[in-house]
Each structure stands twice: as C-alpha cells, then as structure tokens.
Amino acid sequence: MRVAYVFSTSGHTASYKLGRMILPQLEQGTHGAEVAGMFFFDDNTYALRAGDPLGERLARVAAEQGILLMLCDQCAIERGLAEGEPLAAYPVGTVDGVRVGCFPDLYAALAHDPPDQVITL
C-alpha cells in the first residue's frame, strides 16, 4: 500500500508524530506502507528547515526512498522558507529535496504513482 501524509494540525504534529513514530519506522524499514509523499502546512513547515535534526533525517530517508517532501507555498513564504509568490515560489533555507507548492502541485507530483490513501495528521 502507498500512502501520503498531510501534516496540517497545529502544534508539534510533525516533530512528535513524524519524529517519534513515522520517521523511526521508515529508517528501520518497519513502517508497513510505502510513503509516496508528505505535505506540510503551518508551523509544521519548520521541520524542514536546513540544519533541523528531524528535517535532515527526513531528507535523507526521503532521498533514499523516493518520498516527495512539499511545503505549502503560502505557509512557507510566511515563515521565510520560500520566496516568490503563491503558485510560483521556491524553497530557501530548507533541507535538500524540498519542493514548495499548492494542492495542484501536489496532485501533479503524485500523479505518476498515486497513493492508495492520504492520511492527515
């Protein structure tokens, strides 16, 4: 089964659920599902800042496993993690491999091999 995660809940969703549950399973090969991508909203975008230990680990796993990492363009722009305009932004100060976009960009990026389920946390 292929899944995609959307990190939309405010608070420490990415750092806790991703950092303590999902990412360790991906690193150990015990997650139980193939992860197609992860889309980050609001303050969850901070997890993908360059130099952030969680983000650096995630970037490494994403590169190894072909996982899409995408920040909401407007959220990233507001937090200084992207420059440009909505629908035409690019990442700055993020870990390697991060993309910035909106739902149409997410759909297009996952269209070639779509997930079976999308899980919102």
C-alpha positions as CSV (number, residue, x, y, z in Angstrom):
1,M,0.0,0.0,0.0
2,R,1.2,3.5,-0.8
3,V,0.3,6.4,1.5
4,A,0.8,10.2,1.6
5,Y,0.8,12.2,4.7
6,V,-0.6,15.8,5.1
7,F,0.7,17.5,8.3
8,S,-1.9,20.1,8.9
9,T,-2.7,20.1,12.6
10,S,-1.2,23.0,14.5
11,G,1.2,22.4,17.3
12,H,4.0,19.8,17.2
13,T,2.4,17.3,14.9
14,A,5.5,17.0,12.6
15,S,8.0,16.9,15.4
16,Y,6.1,14.4,17.6
17,K,4.1,12.1,15.3
18,L,6.6,12.2,12.4
19,G,9.7,12.4,14.5
20,R,8.9,9.8,17.1
21,M,6.6,7.4,15.2
22,I,6.7,7.6,11.4
23,L,10.3,8.5,10.7
24,P,11.9,5.9,13.0
25,Q,9.8,3.2,11.3
26,L,10.9,4.5,7.9
27,E,14.5,4.4,9.0
28,Q,14.2,0.9,10.3
29,G,12.1,-0.4,7.4
30,T,9.2,-1.3,9.6
31,H,6.6,1.3,8.6
32,G,4.4,-1.2,6.8
33,A,3.4,1.1,3.9
34,E,5.3,2.8,1.1
35,V,5.2,6.6,1.6
36,A,4.7,8.5,-1.6
37,G,4.9,12.0,-0.2
38,M,4.5,14.4,2.7
39,F,2.8,17.8,2.5
40,F,3.4,20.3,5.4
41,F,1.2,23.2,6.5
42,D,1.5,26.0,9.0
43,D,4.3,25.7,11.6
44,N,4.9,22.0,10.6
45,T,6.9,23.6,7.7
46,Y,9.6,24.4,10.3
47,A,10.5,20.7,10.5
48,L,12.2,21.0,7.1
49,R,14.5,23.9,7.9
50,A,18.1,23.4,7.0
51,G,20.0,22.2,10.0
52,D,17.0,20.9,11.8
53,P,17.8,17.4,13.1
54,L,14.4,16.0,12.2
55,G,14.4,17.6,8.8
56,E,17.9,16.4,8.0
57,R,16.9,12.8,8.9
58,L,13.7,13.1,6.9
59,A,15.5,14.5,3.9
60,R,18.0,11.6,4.0
61,V,15.2,9.0,4.2
62,A,13.1,10.8,1.5
63,A,16.1,10.7,-0.9
64,E,16.7,7.0,-0.2
65,Q,13.1,6.0,-0.5
66,G,11.8,8.4,-3.2
67,I,9.5,10.3,-0.9
68,L,8.1,13.7,-2.0
69,L,8.6,16.5,0.6
70,M,6.5,19.5,-0.1
71,L,5.7,22.7,1.8
72,C,2.5,24.7,1.4
73,D,3.7,27.7,-0.7
74,Q,1.8,30.3,1.3
75,C,2.8,28.8,4.7
76,A,6.5,28.6,3.6
77,I,6.5,32.2,2.3
78,E,5.1,33.5,5.6
79,R,7.7,31.6,7.6
80,G,10.7,32.6,5.4
81,L,11.2,29.1,4.0
82,A,10.2,30.1,0.5
83,E,10.5,33.1,-1.8
84,G,8.4,34.2,-4.7
85,E,4.6,34.3,-5.0
86,P,2.0,31.7,-4.3
87,L,1.9,29.2,-7.1
88,A,5.4,30.4,-8.2
89,A,7.5,30.0,-5.0
90,Y,10.8,28.2,-4.5
91,P,12.3,26.9,-1.2
92,V,15.0,28.8,0.7
93,G,16.7,27.7,3.9
94,T,15.3,24.1,3.8
95,V,16.8,20.7,3.8
96,D,17.7,19.2,0.4
97,G,15.0,17.9,-1.8
98,V,12.1,20.0,-0.6
99,R,9.6,21.4,-3.0
100,V,7.1,24.2,-2.5
101,G,3.6,24.3,-3.9
102,C,-0.1,24.2,-3.6
103,F,-2.6,21.3,-4.0
104,P,-2.4,21.3,-7.8
105,D,1.4,20.9,-7.5
106,L,0.9,18.1,-5.0
107,Y,-1.5,16.3,-7.3
108,A,0.8,16.6,-10.3
109,A,3.8,15.4,-8.3
110,L,2.0,12.3,-7.1
111,A,0.0,11.6,-10.3
112,H,2.6,9.2,-11.9
113,D,2.2,6.7,-9.0
114,P,-0.6,7.9,-6.7
115,P,-1.1,6.9,-3.1
116,D,-3.8,4.5,-2.1
117,Q,-4.6,6.6,0.9
118,V,-4.0,10.1,2.2
119,I,-3.6,10.5,5.9
120,T,-4.0,13.9,7.5
121,L,-2.3,14.4,10.9
